[in-house]
């Protein structure tokens, strides 16, 4: 029973992936989007390490060049993710909502 449910969900996802979307809508099942989400997860983990380090040891990012570049890059990565998420469709049960 569980495998049948998985197969039907997998077929629905596959069908939704192959549907024609508006050119500016990104499918949440796209392999590039999934890779991007994994990259953002990694960037978030780095931010969880770098930010407390800066606050705990009272570093100014401008004094330490590596911390400055790390903070700047993380800020731009999170900004790009914010913009990208505005163009990502939303899966809801059997319907694929392509606008927000």
ABEGO torsion letter per residue (X at the ends): XAAAAAAAAAAAAAAAAABBBBAABBBAABAAAAAAAAAAAAAAAAAAAAAAAAAAAGBBAAABAAAAAAAAAAAAAAAAAAAAAAABBBBBEABBBABX
